[in-house]
């Protein structure tokens, strides 16, 4: 019989039948799970154009696989005269029966099943591949069920069966060998993904690992055979990688590893051999076998000639692969190799090889992609050296400090921009990859600084000074930019206040001619990274601030320049008075001309907020008005126009500018007399309050016209929310007006931004009885409107529900006495919370849990809370347990536990009364729970009223039991 190749044309598929073919759940009963019926269902699944009929066929076939008849019809579907799709379903059915319905196997059929399955694997050794693989997966599942108790010699028996063929002569030696290699590769792979319990998986894993001594000689023999086809060797390498997942000891893989290094010379097998080597030497347990590791180092070093040739030939795949091998060895086993002090020269040679990989010629990512692989190694080496004992640390610092200085030179060279002519030819994707690469280089330089210290900054400064003062040999802007990039990378996160070279650097910056956008950007970022240093050395501000202001009108420098100015205004605001006029005039011009994008305009307004709030009080009003007046005038003009898509975005933009300004305009932070300012009657009103009062009618007009436009309403709310956060009690003159405005908004179009402003009002004014009086009716209005949303269906408003839950949690925490009146119905809030537990959105559920944790804590001091808990505490408990039993333990279990803990502490009688009653129904909250599980949970919860951490652990365990996850790898990681 002609061997199948696994490739089929359309004509070899299931023959088309004449429609209509109708298969329904009613027309085909369980007693009709025959070969013919299965084939008809497959025909309908593949060819019926009606999706509903396809779904019916799919469901029926699933039932067929679960039936007892499946043990019989699956073999018929695997007959040679069937087409591959039918054979595949037969093989899949075998896997389903073995993996999920093992207990259904007829008594005494195990030996028959085993021999038939092995025979089928051999039969399909030559293909089709999809059928062979599925049969191998089924055979692996069989092995997992009976290894090691019933079939301890499973692996050895399979080796013997496939090597001899056991009487099956249709498959030649090579195809039988490939089939054997397929099952050997599948065994460990399937073990990782199988559903067997964790304890059983560990047992099978150990039993398989023991069999490596039987498998390894065969694999090594096949790799060493000169006449072995590449296809066989490649499959062998896949087997090796698969078995390595069983934590095979390195000393037991030395022979195979040597073969893999030999195969690196075969271009056809290079990639697979490289992946296998990386898999072997990346096993963390290898560190136990230092002698074996020391044997590998010379083998890796022996690849340097091949690496050099690959670089010369521009063979990026080969050079990339060799770099991966060197880095895998150095990074995974750095500490172990460092500890072999007698072999320090050998490891140093490996480090130098990795350094050459870091500095591999060419520009990343256009000419090379290997240098990025090495960057984490340098952090690992630095970290491992500094964690050694003092004696060895001294030795290795002496050896590797020069290497790290070389590394800095290499990294800065790699981070250099290409020439302008080359850069314009790069694609957008190449430029983005290069940007990300420079970020990684920057992180590596920060790591290197921990080892080299201030000497690194001195080194960079000396080189930069030499470049800028060498008039005989003018430097390229790329070299200057790279050195500044190095400074900026370090100063961004490291405290450089003690460095004696920073003043010199500040003095050099004005000397740099920024004749490229990239260099100008790096100058801006460097100045921004030194903002904290400048705050302690304000005399240096005149050296760099003009550089920033000069660049501010350039839209190409928008992000870098505005960011630098914002950081200077934030960190150095107390020293900016002499420069305030210059900053204001340049910024005003930039804003009026609309040079920058909206986001950068927001940053600029934040910078000006920092600046204005630090000025003398008599200077603030005039400068503030000069800043906001052009925007308010433009806003007034837009407000008088008919609403349209054209003027919506400008309105939102201007409102965003105001909210950004008010978010950083904080006079309270500048004064030590905060309490006096809050109570004094002679203090002048805050300038922001004055502006808000003057613009309130304008904002009211905008709201009236744009009441149903969420984006505009959100921008309006942001103005007041950010003002509230900075003004705090000084916002009091606007409370009544604001309550009326946001009440109007919420009444017309409920949205979460209104609730967020209200929550801020509650936070600020909860202790001010007179000021809270207009907030109370607002809370009543919001609550009543939200009740109506729940009545008509709140599912489309998860953000509103989330903010509503957070608002009432805030009220309960800050102002619980408002619930003592009948006007604010806490019972209605309770039932809304119960409904909110049905939402799938995690933030909404977290907010709901927060609400109930607060609500339950007031069961004694708020009669309405006590009453609703007595009436429907059982409903709350039932809802909580349902959530614990069905939700993802990792994301929400702790939040549910918070509510249970609140019940346990504040309402122990209610909890003890209903806990067992709620858990009584079988299958609630999960079919995985037994009566013993539930009783143990009740006992643990009822006696835990002090240790919240312990209660959370109890709830987590209950959640795992409910999901059937206890004892699994998921539970172990959790």
N, C-alpha and C positions, 0 to 999 in steps of 0.2 A: 504494500500500500504506500502511495506517495506521501512523504512526510509533509505535514502542514507547516506553513511558514509563518502563520500568524497574521498575514495580510490578506484581506478579503475585499473583493469588489462588491458593488451593490447587488449583483445577481446572486451572490452567495448568501445573502441575508435571508431571513425568513420569507418564504414565498407570500406574495400578497393574496389575500382571500377576498371573495366578493362580499361587499358590505350591503345591507347593514348587518354587522355582527354586534349583538347586544348581550353583554354579560352583566347581570345584576346580582346583588346580594341575595335576592329572593330566588332567582332562577337557578342558582348553583348552590347547593347545600354542602355541608361539610362532608357528606358521604360521597361527593363527586370530586374529591381531590385526586383525580387520575392524571396520567401522563397526557392524555388527549385534552382534558380540561385545562391543564396548565399551559399547554401549547396554544390553545385558543386564547387564553388570557394574555399570554405574552404577545400574540399577534395583535390583540386589541391595544395593549399597552404601547407597542411600537408604531402602529399604523393608523389607528382610528384617529381622525382629526378632531373629534369631539373631546375636549379636555375633561368634561365630566365623566365620560366613559373611560378615559385613561385613568382617572382617579379611582373609579370603581374597580378597574382591573388591578391597580396597584394595591388597593386594600385587600382584594380577594387573594392576590398572590402572597401577601404578607400572612394572611390566615392560613394559606396552604403550607407555607414554610413552618408555621407553628404547629401544624397538625401531626398526628402520629403517622399518617400515610407518607409524610415527607421522607421518612427513613427508607422508604421503598422506591418512590417515584424518582428520587434524585439520581439513582444509578441509571435508570432508563434514559434520563435526559442527557447523560454523559456518553451515550453510545456514539460510535464514530460516524454514523450516518446523520447525526443531528448537526444543525448549523451552529456556529460559535456562540451566538446569543443564547440559544437554548442550553448549550453545554455550560456556559457561564452561569446561568441561573441554577443549573443543577449543582455546580460547584459551590455557589453562594449558599444554596439551601443546605448543603452538607455543613458548611461553616456555621450557619445559623443554628442548626440542630445541635452541633457539638458544643458551641460556645454558650448558647442560651437555653437549650432544652436537654441538657445532658441527662437529667433524671428520667427522661422519656425513653432512653435507649432500652430496647427489649432485653430482657435478662438473657445472659449467655451469648450476646452478640458482639461483645467487645473485641474478641480475637478476629472475628470475621470482618468487622468494621476496620480494624487496623490493617489487615492484609489487603482488603479491597482498596482502601485509600492509598496505600503505598503503590499498589498495582496501577491505580488510575494516574498517580503522579508520574510514574514511569511511562505509562501509555501516552500521556500528553507532554512528554519531555521535549518533543520537537515542536510543540505549539498546539493551539494558539497560546500566546504568552499570557493573555488575560485569564484564560482558564487555568493554566498551569499555576500561576501565582495564587489564584483563589483556592486551588486544591492544596497548595503548600500552606496557606494560611489555615485551612481546615485541619491539616495534619498537625500544625503547630498547636492549635487549640486542643487537639486530642492529647498531645504530649503533655500539655500543661495540666490536664485533668488527672493523668495517671503517673506522672513522674514526681517523685522517685518510688512511690510505694508499689504500684502495680507493674510498672515497666522501668526499672532502674537502669536498664541497659539501652534505653531508647536511642540515644545518639549513636552508640556503637552499632546497634542493629540496623539503623538507617544507613550508616556508612557501608555496612556489609551488603545490604539489600540493593543499594544503588550501584555499588561497584560490581556486583555479580549479575544484577538484573533479575535474579530469582525466577528464571524461566521465561522472562519476557524478552523476546529477541527483536522486537520491532525497532527499538531505539538503539542507535549505534553508541559506541563508547563516548563520543564527544557530547551527544545530546543527553545521555544519561548523566554524564559528569556535570553538565550545565543544570540539569534538574536537581542533582544532589546539592550543588552550590546554591541553587535557589532556596531549597528548604533550609540549608544551613544559615543562609542570610536572614531568612524570614523568622526563624526561631527567636533570636534575641529581639528583633524589631517588634514582633507581635507581643512579646512579653511586656514591653514598655507601654503598649497601648491597650492591652487586654483589660477586661473588667474584673478580673479575679481579685479577691481581697488582698490587702497589703501583706498580711502574714503569709498567705499562700504564695504570693508573688515572690517574697523573699526566699521561701523554701525552694521554689522552682529555680530561681535565679542562682542560688548556691549550687543546686544539683547540675545545672547547665555549665556553670563556671568550672566545675570539676572535670567536665568532659573536654575542656580545651586541650588537655594533654593527648586526647585521641584525635581531635580535629586538626590541631596545629601541624603535626607531621605531614598530613595529606596536603594541606594548603601550601606548606613550604615546598613540598615535592613538586606541586604543580607550578609554582612560581619559578622553580629552578630548571624545569624542563625546557630545553632550548627549542623543542618542536611544539610546545604548547601554543595554540592559537591565541592571538591577542584577546579575543572575546572571552576565552576561559580565564586568562590571567586577570582581566578586568573584573570578572565576576568573583574571582578569588579575593581580590583586593577589597571588594565590597563586603565579602564575608568577614574579612579581618576587621574592618571598621565596625561591622555589626556586633561581632563578639566582644569587641573592646568595651561596649556598653555594659558588659557584665563585670567590669573592674578586674580585668585580667592583669596579673602582675607583670611588670615590665620585664623582669628576668625570664619570664616564660614566653616572651615574644621577641627575644633578641634575634633569633634566626630569621623569623619573618621580616623583622625590621631591616636586617641586612639585605635581604632580597629586594625589599622596597627601594632601598638606596641604589641598588644595582639597576632597577627598572627606570630610575630617573633619566638614564641615558637613552631610553626608548621614547621618542617624541610622541608616539601613539598612546603610550601608557603613562606619560609624565604626570598629567593632571590627577589621575586616579591614584598613582603611587604617592604623589605629594600629599593628597588629602589623607591617605592612610597613614603616612608618616606623622603628619600633624596630629591625627587622632591618637596615635600611639603615644607620642611624647607629650601630649597635652593632658594625659591622665594625671590628676593631681597626686594620686597615690604613688606615683613613680618616685617621689622624694624618699620613699622608704628604701629605694634601691640605688644608693649613690654610686655604687660600683658600675651598675649598668648605665647610669647617666654619663659617667665619665668615659665610657666606651663610645657613647653617641656623639660626644663633642667633636672628636677628630673626624667622624664621618660627616658631620655638618660642615666643619671647616674645609673638608675635602671638596666641597661644592663651590668653592670660591672661583676656581678657574672657569667652571661652567657658568657661574653668575657673570663674570667679566665678559665672557664671549657673548652671552645673551644680551648684555648691555650694549656691546659693540655692534651686534647684529640688530639692535632695536627690537629684540624678541621680548616684549613686555610680559607675555604670559609666563615664560620660563623664569625671568628675573623676579616676577611677582611671587611665583611659587617657592623659589629658593628663599626669598626674604621671609615668607610665611613660616618656613621650617625653622630658620634661625631665630626668629622672634618667638615662635612657640616654645622652643627649648629654653631660651633665655628668660622669657617672661614667666613661664610656669614654674621653673625650677631655679630661679635666681638665688633664693635664700640657701637652698641645698648646695648649689655649686659654690657660693661664697664661703660656706662653712668648710669646704675642702681646701683649707689654706695651703696645703702642700701642692695643690694643682692650680694656684692662682694664675699662673702664666697661661694655662690652657683656657681658663675662663676669660682672661683678658683678651685673648685672641678672638674669642666669640664676641665679646663686647665690641671690639674693633670692627668685626665683620658686620655687626648690626649698625655701627656708626656709618659704615660705608653704604649700607642699605638706606639709612636716613638721608645720606647725601647723594643718593643715586642720581646720575646726571639727568638733566631735563626739567621741564616745568610741569608741576602737578596742576591739573590732571591731564594735560594735553600730551605730554611726552612720557610721563611715568605715573604709575598709581601705587607704587610700593612704599614710598617714604612714609606715608601716613600710617602704615601698619606698625611702625617702630615706636611711635610716640609714647604709648603707654608703658613700653619697656623702661624708658628712662625714669619715669616716676617710680616704677617697681624697684629698679636698681637703687635709686636714691633712698627710698624708704627702707629697703632691706639693709643697706649699709649703715644708716643712722640708727637702726634697731639692734645692731650687734654690740657685743661687749666692747669696752673702751679700747682694749689692745688691738683687736681686729679692726675696729672702726678707724683707729689711727692709721693702720697699715693701708686699708682700702681708700681712705681719703687721700693719702699720699699718692696712690696709684691712679685714682679716678678723677681727682679734681682737674688735672690737665685735660682728661678726656671730655669732661663736661664743658670746659672752656672751648674746646674744639667743637663740641656739639652746638654751643651757642652760635658760633660762626656759621656752622652748617645750616642751622635753623633759620637764621636771618637771611642767608643766601637763598634758601628755599622759599622764604616768604617774600622775596623781592618780586615786584611786579615785572612783567616782561616789557619789552620795548613797546612804545606806542603803536608801532606798525604791526607788531604781532598781536597785541591785545585787542585791537579792533577786529581781528579775524576770529576771535574766540566767540563761541556761541553763548547764549544767556545761561545755559546749563553749566558750561565750563566755568564761567565767571562766578556762578553761585557756589560751585564745588570749591573753587579756589578761595572764595570768601570763608567758607566753612573750614577749609584747611588752615587758613591763617588763624582762625579762632582756636583750633586745636594746637597750633604752634604757640599761640599766646599762652594757653593753659600750661603747656610744657615749660615755657620760659619761667612762669611763676613757680613751678616745681623746682626747676634748676636753681632759682634764687635761694631756696631753702638750703641748698648745699653750698653754694658759692658765696652767698651773703653780699655785703656792700661792695666787695671787690668786683662783682659783676657790673654794678652800676658804674664804678670807676672805669672799668674796661670799656663799656659802651660810650661813656662820656669822652674818654680820650680819643676813641676812634671817630666820634662825631666831630669833635673839635678839630682833629687833623683834616677831615674831609672839608670842613667849612673854611679853614684858614689856608689851605693849599691852593694858592692862586695859580701856581704853575701847571697844575694838573687838575682842572675843574672836574668835580665828581658828578655822576649822574644823579638825577633826583631819586632814582630807585634806591641807590645805596643810602642816601640820606634818610629816605622814608623808612627803610628797613630798620635803621638804628633807632629812629624815633619810635617806631612800632615796638621795638624791644623795651624801651623805657616805659612806654604807655602800658604794655602788657604787665609789667611788674608793678608800676605805681597804681594800677587800677584796683588792686586788692591788698598790696603790701604797704605797711606803714613805712614811708621813706623819710619821715620827719627828721631822722637823725643823720641822713646822708649829707655829706659835705659837698656833693657834686650837683645837687638840685639847684642851688643858686646859679652855678655856672651854666646849667642847662637852660634855666629861665633867661639868662643873658644871651644864650646862643639863638634862641627861637626867633627873635626879631631879625637876626642876620640871615635867616633862611629865605631864599627866594622861592615862593610857592608857585613854580611854573607848571604844575599839574594838579588836577583835582584830587588825585589820590594822596599826593603829598600834603596838600592843604587840609584835607580831611584828617589825616593823621596828626597834623599840628594841632588842630582843634581838639581831637580826642586826647592828645597828650596834655594840653592845657587843662581840659576838664578833669583828667585823672589827678592833676596836681592841685585841685581846688582846696582840699583840706589843708595841704601844706601852705597854700597861699593865705588861708585864714589865720595862720600863725606867723606869717611873714608878709604883712600887708604892704610893706614898702616895695615889694616886687610886683604888685598889681599893675602899676603904670607900664611895666615892661611888656605885659602880655594882654591886658584888657583891650588896648587899641587894636591888637592883631585880630581879636575876636570881633570887635565892633566893625572893623574894616571889612571883614568877610561876611558879616550878617546879611547884607543885601544880595548876596550871591545865592540863587535858588539851588545851584548844584551842590552847595555846601550846607544845605538846609538842616539835615539831621545832626551833623557833627557840630555845626556852629551854634545852633539853638541849644543843643544839649550842653555844650561847654558853658554858654552864658547862664543857663539855668543852674548849673552846679556852682558856678561862681557866686551867683546871687543868693543861693541857698547857704553856702558855706561861709561866704565873706560878707554877708549883708551889713554887718556892723561897721565895716570899713569902707563901704562904697559911697558914703555921702559926697566925697569930693568928685566922684565920677557919675553921680546920679543923673545930672543933666545930659551928659553925653549918652549914657545908656538909654535914657528916656527918649531923646530926640531921634537917635538911630532906630530904636524899636518902633516908635510911632510912625516914622516914615515907612518902615518895612510893612507894618500892619495895614496902613492906609493904602499902600500900593498893592496889597494882596499878593506878595511875592511868594510866600511859603504855602505849603499844603496845610489843610485844616489841622492835622495833628500837631505839626510844628508850631502853628499859631497858638494852639492851646498851651504848649510848653513855654512859649515866649510869654504868654500872659501869666503863667505860674511864676516865671522868673521875675516878672515885674511885680507880682504880688509880694514875693519875698523882699524885693528892693523897697517898695513903698512902705511896707509895714515896719521897716527899720529906720525910716527917716524921722527927723524931728516932727512932732505933732503939728506944728504950724505950717510945715511944707506939704503935708500929705494931701489936704483937700484939693489944692490947686492942681497938683500933679495927677491926682486920681481923676479929677474932672477932665483934664486935658487928654487923658488916656481913654476914658470911656465915652466922652461926648460924641466923637465921630461915629462910634458904633451905635450909640443910642439914637442918634439922628438917622442913621441908615435903617435901624430897626423900625423907627417911627414911620419912615417912608414906606417900608415894606408892609407894615401893619395896616396902612391905609389902602393898600392895593387889594384887588380881588384875589382870594386864595387860589393858587395854582401850583403845579409841580415846579414851575420856574422859580417862584419866590419862597418855596418851602425850605430848600436847602440853605439859602442865605440866612433865613430866620434861625434855623437850627444852629448854624455856624456862629452867629453873633451871640445867641444864648449860651453856646458852649464857651465862647471867649469870656463871657461874664462869669460863668460858673467856675472856669479855670482860674481866673483872677481872684475870685472870692475864696477859693479853696486854700490859697496860700497867704492871703492878706489877713494876718492874725496878729493884732496888736497885743492881745493878752500874753502871748509868748514873750513879748519884749518887755513886759512890766513885772516887777516884783510886787506890785500893789494890786494884784488881781482881785482880792476880796474887797478892797476899797473901791475899785472901779465898778464892782457889781452893785454896791449899795449907795455910793455917793450920789447926791442929787445935783452936785455942781459940775460933775464931769460932763464934757461935751459929748454929744452923740457920736458914735463911731461913724466914720465917713462912709463905710459900706452901707450902714443903716440909712444914712441920708440918701445915697444913690438909689437904694432899693425903694425907699418911700417915694422918691421923685419919679421913678420908672414904674411904680406899681400900676397906675392907670394904663400905661402902655402895655404892660404885661397882661392886664385884664382884657384889654382890647384884643390882643393876640389870642388869648384863651377863648374869647367869645367867637372869634372867627375860625379858629382851628380846633375846636373842642373835640372833634371826632378824628383828629389826626394824631395817632399815638406817638409818632416821632417828635412832633412839636411839643406835645404835652410832657413827654419825658424830659425834653430839654428844659422846659419851664420848671419842672419839679427839681431838676438837678441844680438849677440856680439857687433855689431856696434850701435844698438839702445841704449843699456844700457851704452855703453861708451860715446855716445853723451850726454846723460842725466847728466852724472857726469863731463865729460870734458868740456862741453859747448864750448866756443870759442877756447879752446886749441886744439880742434879736427881739427882745420883749415888745417894743413898740409895734412890731409887725405881726404879732401872733394872731390877733383877732382877724385882721384882713386875710392873712394866709389861710386860716381855718375856713373862712367863707369861700375863698377861691378854690381850694382843693376839694372842699365839699361839693362845689358846683361841678368841678371836673369829674369827680367820682360818680356823682349822680347821673351824669350824662354818658360817661364811658369809663367804667371801672378798669383800672390798670394798676400794676404793681408799683409803679413809681410814686403814685399818690400815697400808697400805704407805707412806702419807705420814708417819705417826708413826715408822715404822721408819727411813725415810730421814732423819728429823731425829735419831734416835738415832745413826745412823751418822755424821752430820755432826758431832755434838757430841763423841762419845766414841771416835772412830776412833783417836786417839792415846793412849788410856788402856787399856793391855793388860788390867788386872784388870777394869775396868768393861766392856770389850768382850766378855769371855768369855760372858756370858749372851746377848749380841746374836748371836753366831755361830750357836748352835743355832736361834735364831729365824729367821735368814736361811735356814738349811737347811730348816726347816719350811715357810716361805713359798715357797721355791723348789720344793720337792717338791709342795706343794699346787697351785701354779700350773702345774706340769708336767701334773698330772692335768686341769686345766681345758683346757689346750691339746689334750690327747689326746681329751677328749670333745667339744670344740668351744668355742672361746673367743670366737666371733663376737659373742655376746650380752654380752660384758664388755669393751668397748673402754676404759672408764675403768680397769679393773683392769690390763689389758695396758699401758696408757700408764704408770700408776704403777709397775708392775713393771719396765718398761724404765728409768724414771727412777731407781728404787731401785738397780738393778745398775750403772747408770752412775755413781751416787754411790759405791757400794762400790768400783768399779774406780778411781775418782779418789782416794778417801780411804783405803781399806783393801784394796789389791789382794792382799796376802799371804794373805787368807782363801781364795783360790782355789788356794793351793799344796797344800791337803789334798784328798783324794778325796771328802770329805763334801759339799762344795759343788761341784756339777757345772757348770762354766762351759760345757762343750760343750752341755749341755741348754739353757742360757740362749741360746747361739748359735743353736740350731735354733728356739727359740721366737721369737727376733728375726727369723729368716727368715720364719716364718709371719706375724709382725706386719706385715711389709711388704705383705701382701695386704689389710690393713685400709684402708677408704676414709677413715677419720677423720684429718684433718690433724694434730691434736695427738698422736695415737698414732704416726703416721709420723715426726713430728719427734722424739719421745722415742726411737723405735727407731734413728733415725740418730745421735742422741746416744750411745746405748749402743754402737753399732758403732764410732763414732769413738774412744771410750775404749777399747773392747776391743782394737781393732787396735793401739793405741799400746802395748799390753803384750805384743806378740808375742815379745819377747826375754826378758822377766823372768818370764813365766808359761808354763811348758812346755805346759800344757793349751791355752792360746790358740794357741801356735805350732803345736801338733799339729792342732787343728781347722781352722786356716787352711790348713795344708798339705793336709789331707784334703778340705776343702770350701770353700776360698777361692774356687774357681771358681763355686760355687753362690752365694756372697755377691755376687760380681762380676756374675753373670748377673742376679740379683735387682735389684741396683742399676741396671744398665743398662735393665732392663725398666721400672723405676720412672721413670727419666729419660725414656724413650721414650713413656710413656703418661700420666704425671702432668702436672698443670698447672705449667708452668715458673715461674709467678710465685709460687706458694705453697710449692713443695717442692724446686725444683731446687738451691737453695743448700744445703739440708740433705743431699741426696744427694752434692753436691760435697764437703761436709765429710768424708764417709766415704771418697770417692775420694782426697782429699788425704791422709787418714790412711794409706790403703793405699800411696800413692805415696811418702810419707815413711818409713814403717816397714817396709813389705814390698814393696820395688820388684821383687824377684826374682819373687814370686808374681804381681804385677800384670803384669809383662812376659811371664810364662809363659802366662798365660791370656787376656789382654785380646783379642788378635787371634782366638784360638780361639773365645771366646764370641761375638764379633761376626761370625764367619764365616757362619752360616746366613742365607740370603737372607730378607729380610723381618723380621729381628730387629735391633733392637727395634721397628722401624717399616718399613713398606713404602715410605716416602718417602726412605729412606736408600740411597744408592748405595755401591758398593764404595770409590769414591774418598773419599766422606764418611767412611766408617768408618776407612780407612787414615790419613786426615789427623787424625782424632780420636785414634787410637792414638799417633801420633807426638807430638802436642801433649801428651797426658796423660803419656806416659812420660818426657818431658824436663822436666816441670814438678814440681819437688820443693821449691821454695822459696817461690814467690809464690802464696799461697792465693787472692788476689783474681783473679789471672790465670787460675788453674785454674777458678774459679767462672764466669768469663766464657766459658771454653772449653765448660764443661758447659751453660751457658745456650744457647750457639749450637747445640750438638748437640741440645738439647731442642727448639729452634725448628725445626731441620731435621727432627727426628723427627715433629713435629706438622704439617709442611707449612706452617709459619707464617713461614718466613724471607722477608724482603722485604715482609711485609704491614704494615698500619698497626698491628696489635697488636704486632708485633716492634719497630716504631719506638718505640711508647710504652713498651715493656718495657725 
